[in-house]
């Protein structure tokens, strides 16, 4: 059936074209009812801090205390979570440092020079590949085997130990793209152990009454009751 050219003085052809144009721009009701960001299923978001820069929820408290680096990865993957990479950890500390009183409390708990000894594993594993030191990160458990999803050569980082030290503030404000202190990082009181070329070193951060430190030469099979991991979960889109 052919529509009349006009109804009540309205040009029907133009009205139909306008309708088609609006339909391209306006989502249907089902789409409107879908939330843009899904919450974490079965998880209390109050136990986490959201890091917008990385689209991550990061646990306020450490967990999996006493587990070695490999075991901590495995446990997190079973929980559909993961470990923070070295760069994500640096960004997390920078976020906490400039936040509210709760953020500052967590920042102090991680970095403050005091007893007891606190430490946490980070998702950074250092390996020699073709005579170049690589950082392996973004690990996943695939067919029961822990495998890095990224392996990149590292440059422009501080290659020597400083005990003490380097500036915690300068490291956080200007890390390398992989989260390591840059070669020209300012001096300070934070201990730093550079990655070793023995194909058996991973990263951790610790603090106690003797100081705080970033260690990139740790042995992955070491464990103690005060060393844990901070759960990270991606925000669903």
GUSE-860592 format. One line per 4 residues: number of its first residue (from 1); their letters; for each residue x, y negated, z of N, C-alpha, C. Coordinates in pm, whole numbers. Each point is the difference from the previous one (the first is absolute). Layout:
GUSE-860592
NUM	a	X:Y:Z:X:Y:Z:X:Y:Z  ...
//
This chain:
GUSE-860592
1	xxxx	84:119:0:-84:-119:0:88:-124:0  -29:-91:-89:79:-122:-10:-51:-104:99  97:-57:78:-38:-104:96:-32:-129:-75  -96:-76:53:-27:-131:-59:120:-90:20
5	xxxx	13:-100:-88:115:-90:9:0:-80:128  -121:-33:51:-10:-79:123:-113:52:87  23:-5:132:-104:31:98:-2:-114:100  -117:-65:12:-14:-115:90:107:-105:-29
9	xxxx	30:-17:-128:95:-103:-41:145:39:18  30:127:43:137:45:23:47:79:-121  117:-32:-49:58:72:-114:39:140:45  -71:104:-47:22:137:49:137:54:-40
13	xxxx	49:-35:-119:130:49:-42:110:-53:90  -6:-130:31:101:-60:86:-9:56:142  -123:21:51:-18:54:134:61:140:11  -18:80:-106:55:136:1:153:-3:-2
17	xxxx	56:-90:-79:146:-12:-5:55:-44:135  -72:-92:67:43:-43:134:-3:115:99  -103:85:-10:-13:116:88:118:94:-18  36:28:-125:112:89:-26:130:-56:56
21	xxxx	20:-130:-10:121:-63:51:7:10:152  -115:-24:67:-3:10:147:27:142:45  -48:98:-75:16:140:40:145:43:-2  82:-67:-83:142:32:-3:71:-49:125
25	xxxx	-50:-108:59:67:-64:113:-52:46:135  -121:50:5:-63:32:127:2:149:25  61:50:109:1:142:27:-139:47:37  -25:130:-23:-132:51:38:-5:17:151
29	xxxx	-117:29:52:-19:3:145:85:107:66  19:115:-66:79:106:59:145:-46:21  56:-71:-100:135:-52:15:8:-104:110  -103:-83:11:0:-105:103:3:60:139
33	xxxx	-60:118:17:-9:60:131:126:75:40  93:22:-94:123:69:32:99:-98:62  54:30:120:98:-90:60:127:-4:-82  62:-116:-6:121:-15:-78:118:71:64
37	xxxx	4:7:132:108:68:71:-59:103:96  29:126:-25:-53:107:84:75:5:133  -68:24:111:69:14:128:76:131:7  85:15:101:72:125:19:-95:102:60
41	xxxx	-18:110:-68:-95:102:44:52:70:126  -83:4:103:34:71:122:111:-63:81  37:-121:-32:110:-68:69:-51:-129:63  42:-26:123:-36:-125:67:93:-110:-49
45	xxxx	-55:-93:-77:83:-107:-55:59:-89:109  -57:5:120:54:-77:111:137:47:43  39:121:-42:132:54:33:105:-42:-101  -40:-79:-100:90:-35:-109:5:-151:-21
49	xxxx	107:-43:-65:13:-137:-48:3:5:-152  -82:-83:-62:-1:-1:-146:107:-93:-53  79:49:-94:107:-78:-62:-41:-31:-144  -58:-118:-24:-52:-33:-134:104:10:-110
53	xxxx	123:-40:30:105:0:-101:22:137:-61  -22:104:81:22:137:-45:-129:81:-9  -113:-63:31:-129:68:-2:3:126:88  59:-15:119:21:113:90:-57:-28:138
57	xxxx	-53:106:61:-28:-1:142:120:63:69  54:-68:101:117:50:72:-36:17:147  32:114:56:-36:31:138:66:-96:98  -76:-37:102:54:-89:102:100:73:91
61	xxxx	-17:130:13:85:78:88:71:110:-78  117:39:48:70:113:-59:-68:131:39  16:99:-83:-52:133:29:102:103:-45  -33:127:17:89:111:-39:138:-14:65
65	xxxx	-3:-36:127:125:-14:74:71:135:9  131:-4:-14:80:120:13:13:82:-127  -61:-45:-109:10:75:-124:115:-50:-86  70:92:-65:106:-37:-92:-59:-66:-124
69	xxxx	85:-62:-79:-44:-77:-117:-83:85:-95  49:119:-34:-74:88:-91:-135:39:58  0:36:128:-124:46:65:-102:-113:10  48:-122:25:-91:-115:9:-68:-24:-134
73	xxxx	75:8:-109:-60:-14:-133:-110:105:-20  33:124:27:-95:109:-22:-128:-21:79  15:-39:128:-118:-21:85:-86:-115:-53  63:-108:-43:-74:-114:-52:-75:36:-128
77	xxxx	63:74:-87:-65:38:-126:-120:91:25  9:83:102:-115:85:36:-117:-84:50  32:-118:53:-103:-91:49:-44:-100:-107  46:21:-123:-30:-90:-112:51:-141:29
81	xxxx	117:-5:61:66:-126:32:145:12:-47  80:-102:31:140:5:-39:84:-89:90  130:4:-24:97:-79:75:24:-133:-72  30:-103:74:35:-129:-61:135:8:-70
85	xxxx	8:-57:-120:130:-14:-63:79:-108:74  128:-7:-30:84:-100:66:-48:-141:-31  -36:-28:-125:-48:-134:-35:-134:-30:65  -89:98:4:-129:-21:66:19:-29:148
89	xxxx	96:67:63:26:-23:141:49:-142:23  92:-48:-85:48:-138:12:-115:-99:-17  -87:26:-96:-115:-88:-21:-96:5:118  -14:118:59:-88:16:116:53:-81:118
93	xxxx	130:8:27:59:-79:109:-16:-149:-25  18:-42:-126:-15:-143:-33:-144:-45:24  -96:85:-31:-141:-33:25:-28:-10:149  50:95:77:-22:-1:145:61:-124:65
97	xxxx	116:-36:-47:76:-111:61:-75:-132:-5  -80:-19:-103:-69:-128:-18:-148:8:34  -42:110:64:-141:20:27:-45:-44:137  -115:51:41:-60:-37:128:69:71:115
101	xxxx	-57:-13:119:65:55:120:12:152:-7  -99:68:-56:9:146:-12:111:39:-98  10:-74:-110:106:27:-97:136:-17:66  14:-108:77:128:-26:66:33:108:102
105	xxxx	-101:51:68:23:108:96:57:122:-70  -57:36:-115:47:116:-75:141:-27:-54  22:-122:-48:133:-37:-50:105:15:111  -32:-48:119:93:11:113:21:146:40
109	xxxx	-106:79:-7:13:141:36:96:71:-94  4:-43:-126:89:63:-98:142:-53:11  17:-131:19:132:-62:-15:66:-47:129  -75:-14:108:53:-63:122:112:82:61
113	xxxx	105:-70:43:115:64:65:-35:25:147  -40:121:30:-40:39:136:-19:152:3  -7:54:119:-38:139:16:-152:13:-7  -53:117:-38:72:122:-39:43:-4:-146
117	xxxx	76:102:-38:44:14:-139:-120:34:-87  -19:-75:-109:-109:26:-96:59:8:-140  -52:92:-79:52:14:-136:-109:57:-90  13:-29:-129:-96:54:-96:67:26:-135
121	xxxx	-42:111:-59:51:39:-131:-57:-89:-110  79:-15:-109:-45:-74:-116:21:86:-125  -82:-23:-101:3:80:-122:109:-52:-93  125:33:34:115:-37:-84:107:107:19
125	xxxx	36:62:-109:96:110:-2:106:-36:-104  126:8:36:107:-48:-88:79:117:-60  14:-3:-133:66:109:-71:91:-57:-110  110:70:-26:87:-36:-110:-50:65:-128
129	xxxx	-16:-81:-104:-44:48:-131:92:-62:-105  76:86:-68:94:-48:-103:92:-109:54  56:28:117:96:-90:66:-61:-134:44  -133:-8:4:-67:-121:50:-92:37:115
133	xxxx	0:-84:102:-86:26:115:-143:-39:-33  -91:93:19:-142:-22:-26:-79:0:131  -109:-73:1:-97:8:108:-120:79:-51  -32:108:70:-119:79:-29:-109:-41:97
137	xxxx	-120:-23:-51:-108:-45:87:-134:40:-59  -107:-34:72:-135:37:-43:-11:153:-10  42:69:106:0:145:2:-142:57:10  -20:113:-65:-126:76:7:34:147:14
141	xxxx	-89:75:63:17:144:8:-73:63:-118  76:63:-89:-56:60:-121:37:148:-2  -101:86:1:22:145:6:89:38:117  -21:-68:112:73:31:122:139:-59:7
145	xxxx	41:-78:-100:136:-56:-4:-9:-153:3  83:-60:85:2:-146:10:78:-58:-118  -67:-85:-78:62:-55:-120:-20:-152:-6  106:-76:-31:-17:-145:-17:-65:-29:-135
149	xxxx	-91:-95:-1:-62:-42:-124:80:-110:-68  95:-58:75:86:-104:-55:144:25:44  93:-21:-92:142:12:29:73:-104:-84  54:-103:67:58:-113:-71:141:-31:51
153	xxxx	90:-40:-89:133:-43:44:-11:-131:78  83:-17:100:-7:-121:83:127:-83:-17  -21:-130:-8:110:-96:-12:-31:-121:87  97:-89:14:-18:-126:71:-50:20:142
157	xxxx	49:105:66:-37:22:140:128:3:84  -16:-12:130:114:2:90:53:144:9  120:22:-52:53:136:-12:82:44:120  30:-91:91:82:34:117:-81:-15:128
161	xxxx	37:78:101:-66:-7:130:33:-134:68  -96:-49:77:24:-117:85:-61:30:135  88:22:101:-48:49:130:61:-77:116  -53:-113:39:-94:-83:-75:75:-91:-96
165	xxxx	-77:-77:-69:-135:27:-32:-43:-97:-110  -124:19:-38:-64:-85:-98:-119:-70:64  -49:-101:-69:-114:-76:50:-130:73:-36  -78:35:99:-129:63:-23:-89:-94:-82
169	xxxx	-3:-127:37:-85:-96:-70:40:-15:-147  131:-6:-25:46:-17:-138:-30:125:-83  16:116:59:-34:124:-71:-148:1:-39  -87:-33:95:-144:6:-27:-45:-105:-101
173	xxxx	65:-115:1:-42:-108:-91:55:18:-141  104:84:-15:62:11:-132:64:137:-22  -80:108:7:57:133:-24:18:26:-148  70:108:-33:5:42:-140:-137:55:-39
177	xxxx	-17:28:-127:-129:51:-46:-34:135:62  102:69:54:-23:129:65:0:-10:152  14:-122:51:-10:-21:144:131:-1:75  111:18:-68:131:-3:66:46:-144:24
181	xxxx	90:-21:96:58:-133:15:85:-33:-122  -4:-125:-46:81:-40:-114:147:-12:41  87:2:-100:144:-5:25:39:-126:77  -73:-110:-21:35:-127:66:-90:-29:120
185	xxxx	-60:104:59:-86:-21:116:78:-70:112  -66:-88:72:66:-75:105:37:90:118  103:-44:73:41:73:121:-105:-15:108  -4:98:89:-94:-4:110:28:113:97
189	xxxx	-98:31:82:20:100:106:-60:136:-31  -68:15:-115:-62:128:-33:102:94:-64  11:118:54:93:99:-54:-49:49:-137  98:35:-84:-34:51:-133:100:107:-40
193	xxxx	-55:114:-39:82:109:-53:-38:21:-145  94:-20:-90:-26:8:-144:-24:145:-43  -69:18:-112:-21:135:-53:134:69:-28  5:129:31:121:76:-27:-13:75:-133
197	xxxx	113:37:-56:1:68:-129:18:152:16  -56:51:108:15:143:27:-124:82:-38  -96:-67:-67:-124:66:-44:-83:55:116  20:-55:119:-75:52:114:-30:-110:100
201	xxxx	-40:-118:-50:-29:-110:92:-137:-60:-30  -73:-30:106:-133:-60:-12:-6:-122:92  -110:-76:-12:-11:-127:72:-88:11:124  34:-81:99:-81:-13:121:26:-138:58
205	xxxx	-92:-45:85:21:-123:77:-13:36:147  83:-64:84:-8:29:143:30:-126:81  -38:5:126:32:-108:94:6:58:141  91:-52:81:9:37:141:70:-112:75
209	xxxx	46:26:120:61:-106:82:135:-45:-54  62:80:-88:130:-36:-56:-11:-78:-130  -119:-6:-58:-18:-74:-125:-102:67:-90  -19:-60:-116:-88:56:-101:82:29:-124
213	xxxx	-49:90:-86:81:32:-115:-75:70:-111  45:-24:-121:-48:71:-118:109:99:-39  -33:127:8:96:104:-35:-39:67:-130  87:-6:-100:-25:66:-129:96:116:-19
217	xxxx	56:49:110:94:111:-6:-40:110:97  -130:6:31:-49:99:95:-13:138:-63  7:103:84:-16:136:-48:-148:39:9  -59:46:-109:-144:24:-1:-50:109:94
221	xxxx	90:88:42:-44:109:88:11:-34:148  52:-119:32:5:-42:140:-139:-31:51  -21:21:127:-130:-33:61:19:-24:149  -88:-81:57:-4:-21:144:-138:-51:36
225	xxxx	-32:2:126:-136:-27:45:-42:-145:-16  94:-91:-22:-34:-142:-13:2:-48:-145  26:91:-92:3:-37:-142:-125:54:-67  -74:-90:-66:-123:41:-65:-12:-60:-138
229	xxxx	-123:-25:-39:-26:-56:-133:-126:-84:8  -8:-99:-88:-116:-88:-3:-85:38:-122  -121:48:26:-86:49:-107:-41:-112:-95  8:27:-128:-44:-95:-103:-107:65:-86
233	xxxx	-107:-75:-27:-109:50:-84:-38:-108:-101  -11:40:-125:-36:-94:-104:-147:-38:13  -30:-126:-24:-138:-46:2:-67:43:-129  -114:63:12:-72:46:-119:-68:-116:-70
237	x	8:3:-131:-60:-105:-82:-126:53:-67
//
